[in-house]
Amino acid sequence: MPASTRVRRLTLDDAPFLAELLAAYAGEMRGEPAQPVSEAVALALIADPAALVFAVHGPGPGAGLDGFAVVFDLPEAVSGRRAGQLDDLFVASQARGKGLAAALVHTAVEEGRRRGWVHLRWLVPEDNAAALSLYRRLAEPAPWLSFVIRLDRAASL
């Protein structure tokens, strides 16, 4: 990770920047051109008490954000402790290859250590080769599969 890379928790003032990244992320996940995302959506995510929303600023000038991660602090039934669930992680296409995704994961791990989590877990689409390559370097594969029941097809990816 370059020395000038900064990861921090987002504030409500960051909503316009997060809205831009959310639009790019949703477009990429859906395989279609990005559609604008309302600042209200970004504000709601940042303000949600269940979510820890981190942002990364890569090296170079500019006030914008280069990526984000959404992490949840959840009860973990087997240990009776807490665990982290990294729910979304995105780095803008022009900022990839600079260690920013790894910096976001590292920040989530450090937050988990501070909070006493038993582990940090996350999901990744099976066809995302770049993400899988990175995650295999950072972590070990979990011994379980993921399944989904779509409840709202319009909102689902």
Secondary structure by P-SEA (a helix, b strand, c coil): ccccbbbbbbcccaaaaaaaaaaaaaaaaaccccccccaaaaaaaaaccccbbbbbbccccccccccbbbbbbcccccccbbbbbbcbbbbcccccccaaaaaaaaaaaaaaaaaccccccccccccaaaaaaaaaaccccccbbbbbbbccccccc
